[in-house]
Amino acid sequence: MALSSPPSLQPPSLIHSPNNFRSTFLGEKNGFCVSAMPVCHIGLLRKTIECKESRIGKQPIQVPSNVTITLQGQDLKVKGPLGELSILYPREVKIEREDSGIIRVKKALETRRANQMHGLFRTLTDNMVVGVSKGFEKKLQLIGVGYRAMVEGKDLVLNLGFSHPVRMAIPDGIQIKVEENTRITVSGYDKCAIGQFAASIRQWRPPEPYKGKGVKYADEIVRRKEGKAGKKK
């Protein structure tokens, strides 16, 4: 009994298969090549994302002479004539202080989150420096018949058309000034706390769009709406 020899293993080659169509240009038969090697892997191209530097984050911060800066690792403390503030930086950003007194906030990593944190913490740092040296203020206005405001001790009392007056405790570090019983000025050195307290005052009676009654910011524009038209006779 004859044993057949095992088939020889050869590397995959190209199979030439002629077709029956004639080329209109060459006037002869063409052939096409088909690869016998199966396609197992499909390569994916990875595009590197380039994070551009924030236009706000790269701006320097001027530190006045009456402001003291203390930097310990990622913890920054700012002290001025109006108060003291501190902030903890994330690992994506770092702060550098130059001999001329200028502060620069830079990215520590090249990621998309670092690009977002760069501009944010530069703005927060600048608000701290301006707050402890000059301060911030937010003005509100009461519009409505019988709407009044007054300061009693450490509380702000508002009459906004409810059956009882609204009494709000004034947080530490914030000063309230009332003019003509309808104009409220919220001032202090912490811009975030000022905005939060002013928003809580406005929340009690937001301005309505028909008559404009309520509590609004001094620079706020309320878009008015027309009421329902009366029935035509």
C-alpha positions as CSV (number, residue, x, y, z in Angstrom):
1,M,0.0,0.0,0.0
2,A,1.5,3.3,-1.1
3,L,1.6,6.1,1.3
4,S,0.8,9.5,-0.1
5,S,3.2,12.2,0.7
6,P,1.9,15.0,2.9
7,P,1.1,18.2,1.2
8,S,3.8,20.7,1.2
9,L,3.4,23.8,3.2
10,Q,3.9,26.8,1.2
11,P,3.4,30.5,2.1
12,P,0.2,32.0,0.9
13,S,0.6,33.3,-2.6
14,L,-1.4,35.3,-5.0
15,I,-3.7,33.5,-7.4
16,H,-3.8,34.8,-10.9
17,S,-7.2,34.4,-12.5
18,P,-7.8,35.7,-15.9
19,N,-11.2,37.2,-16.8
20,N,-13.1,36.9,-20.0
21,F,-13.5,40.5,-20.6
22,R,-11.3,42.3,-23.1
23,S,-10.0,45.7,-22.4
24,T,-11.3,48.3,-24.7
25,F,-8.1,50.2,-24.4
26,L,-5.5,47.5,-24.6
27,G,-7.3,45.0,-26.7
28,E,-6.2,42.0,-24.7
29,K,-7.3,40.0,-21.7
30,N,-6.8,41.4,-18.3
31,G,-6.2,39.5,-15.0
32,F,-6.9,40.3,-11.4
33,C,-5.0,39.1,-8.3
34,V,-6.8,37.7,-5.3
35,S,-4.9,37.1,-2.1
36,A,-5.4,33.7,-0.4
37,M,-4.3,35.0,3.0
38,P,-7.3,35.6,5.4
39,V,-7.5,39.0,7.0
40,C,-7.4,38.5,10.7
41,H,-6.5,41.9,12.2
42,I,-7.8,45.3,11.3
43,G,-5.6,48.2,12.4
44,L,-7.2,51.3,14.0
45,L,-5.6,54.6,13.7
46,R,-5.4,56.6,16.9
47,K,-5.4,60.4,16.6
48,T,-3.5,62.3,19.3
49,I,-5.6,65.0,20.9
50,E,-3.7,68.2,21.2
51,C,-4.8,70.4,24.2
52,K,-4.3,74.0,23.5
53,E,-3.4,76.4,26.3
54,S,-6.3,78.3,27.8
55,R,-6.4,82.0,26.8
56,I,-7.6,82.9,30.3
57,G,-5.3,80.5,32.1
58,K,-2.1,81.9,30.6
59,Q,-2.7,85.5,31.7
60,P,-0.6,86.5,34.7
61,I,-2.1,87.7,38.0
62,Q,-0.9,90.9,39.5
63,V,-0.5,90.8,43.3
64,P,-0.8,94.2,45.1
65,S,1.7,95.2,47.7
66,N,-0.9,94.9,50.5
67,V,-1.6,91.2,49.7
68,T,0.3,88.3,51.2
69,I,0.6,85.0,49.3
70,T,1.5,81.8,51.1
71,L,2.0,78.6,49.0
72,Q,2.4,75.2,50.5
73,G,2.3,72.4,48.0
74,Q,-1.1,72.6,46.3
75,D,-2.6,74.8,49.0
76,L,-2.7,78.6,48.4
77,K,-3.6,81.2,51.1
78,V,-4.2,84.8,50.2
79,K,-4.4,87.5,53.0
80,G,-5.3,91.1,52.5
81,P,-6.8,94.1,54.3
82,L,-10.3,92.8,53.9
83,G,-9.9,89.2,54.9
84,E,-8.2,85.9,54.2
85,L,-9.0,83.1,51.7
86,S,-7.5,79.8,50.8
87,I,-7.9,77.3,47.9
88,L,-6.6,73.8,47.2
89,Y,-5.4,73.2,43.7
90,P,-6.0,69.8,41.9
91,R,-3.1,67.8,40.6
92,E,-3.8,68.9,37.0
93,V,-2.6,72.5,37.6
94,K,0.3,74.1,39.5
95,I,1.1,77.7,40.6
96,E,4.3,79.6,40.2
97,R,5.3,82.9,41.8
98,E,7.9,85.1,40.1
99,D,10.2,87.6,41.8
100,S,8.3,90.6,40.4
101,G,5.2,89.5,42.4
102,I,3.3,88.0,39.5
103,I,1.5,84.7,39.9
104,R,1.1,82.3,37.0
105,V,-1.1,79.3,36.9
106,K,0.2,76.5,34.7
107,K,-0.9,73.0,33.6
108,A,0.9,70.1,35.3
109,L,-0.5,67.5,32.8
110,E,-1.4,67.5,29.2
111,T,-5.0,66.3,29.4
112,R,-8.4,67.6,28.5
113,R,-9.3,68.0,32.2
114,A,-6.1,69.9,32.8
115,N,-7.0,72.3,30.1
116,Q,-10.4,72.9,31.7
117,M,-9.0,73.3,35.2
118,H,-6.3,75.7,33.9
119,G,-8.7,78.6,33.1
120,L,-11.0,77.9,36.0
121,F,-8.4,78.0,38.8
122,R,-6.7,81.1,37.2
123,T,-10.1,82.9,37.5
124,L,-10.6,81.7,41.1
125,T,-7.1,82.8,42.1
126,D,-7.6,86.2,40.6
127,N,-11.0,86.6,42.3
128,M,-9.3,85.8,45.6
129,V,-6.6,88.5,45.1
130,V,-9.0,91.1,44.1
131,G,-11.5,90.2,46.8
132,V,-9.1,90.6,49.8
133,S,-7.7,93.8,48.4
134,K,-10.7,95.7,46.8
135,G,-13.8,93.5,47.5
136,F,-16.9,92.8,45.5
137,E,-20.5,93.8,45.6
138,K,-23.8,92.8,44.1
139,K,-26.9,95.0,43.9
140,L,-30.5,94.0,44.0
141,Q,-33.8,95.9,43.6
142,L,-37.3,95.2,44.9
143,I,-40.1,96.1,42.6
144,G,-43.7,95.8,43.8
145,V,-46.3,97.5,46.0
146,G,-45.4,97.0,49.6
147,Y,-42.1,95.3,48.9
148,R,-39.5,96.5,51.5
149,A,-36.2,95.4,53.0
150,M,-34.4,96.3,56.2
151,V,-31.5,95.2,58.4
152,E,-32.3,94.1,62.0
153,G,-29.1,93.2,63.8
154,K,-27.5,90.3,61.9
155,D,-30.7,89.5,59.9
156,L,-32.1,90.8,56.7
157,V,-35.9,91.2,56.8
158,L,-37.8,91.2,53.5
159,N,-41.5,92.0,53.0
160,L,-42.3,90.4,49.7
161,G,-46.1,90.0,49.7
162,F,-46.3,86.9,51.9
163,S,-48.4,86.6,55.0
164,H,-45.2,86.9,57.1
165,P,-41.9,88.7,56.6
166,V,-38.9,86.7,55.4
167,R,-35.9,86.8,57.8
168,M,-32.5,85.7,56.5
169,A,-29.3,85.4,58.6
170,I,-26.4,87.4,57.2
171,P,-23.3,85.1,56.8
172,D,-19.9,86.1,58.2
173,G,-17.8,88.2,55.9
174,I,-20.8,89.7,54.1
175,Q,-22.1,93.2,54.6
176,I,-25.7,94.3,53.7
177,K,-26.7,97.9,52.9
178,V,-30.3,98.9,52.2
179,E,-31.1,102.2,50.5
180,E,-34.7,103.6,50.1
181,N,-36.1,100.3,51.5
182,T,-36.0,98.8,48.0
183,R,-32.3,98.7,47.0
184,I,-30.0,96.0,48.6
185,T,-26.2,96.0,48.2
186,V,-24.4,92.8,49.2
187,S,-20.6,93.3,49.6
188,G,-17.6,91.4,50.9
189,Y,-14.3,89.8,49.9
190,D,-15.5,86.3,48.9
191,K,-17.1,86.6,45.4
192,C,-18.6,83.1,45.6
193,A,-20.3,83.8,48.9
194,I,-21.6,87.1,47.7
195,G,-23.2,85.6,44.6
196,Q,-24.7,82.7,46.6
197,F,-26.4,85.0,49.1
198,A,-27.6,87.4,46.5
199,A,-29.1,84.5,44.6
200,S,-30.9,83.2,47.7
201,I,-32.5,86.7,48.2
202,R,-33.7,86.7,44.6
203,Q,-35.0,83.2,44.9
204,W,-37.8,84.3,47.3
205,R,-39.5,86.3,44.7
206,P,-38.0,86.1,41.2
207,P,-39.3,88.8,38.8
208,E,-42.3,87.8,36.8
209,P,-42.5,88.6,33.1
210,Y,-46.0,90.3,33.0
211,K,-45.7,93.3,35.5
212,G,-42.0,92.9,36.4
213,K,-42.8,92.5,40.1
214,G,-40.2,90.7,42.3
215,V,-36.5,90.8,43.3
216,K,-34.1,91.4,40.4
217,Y,-30.4,92.2,40.0
218,A,-29.7,95.9,39.3
219,D,-28.3,95.1,35.9
220,E,-30.8,92.4,35.1
221,I,-33.1,92.8,32.1
222,V,-36.5,91.1,32.5
223,R,-38.1,90.1,29.2
224,R,-41.7,91.2,29.4
225,K,-44.7,89.3,28.1
226,E,-48.1,90.6,27.0
227,G,-51.1,89.6,29.1
228,K,-54.2,87.9,27.6
229,A,-56.2,90.2,25.5
230,G,-59.8,91.0,26.6
231,K,-62.7,89.5,24.8
232,K,-63.7,91.6,21.8
233,K,-67.3,92.7,21.7
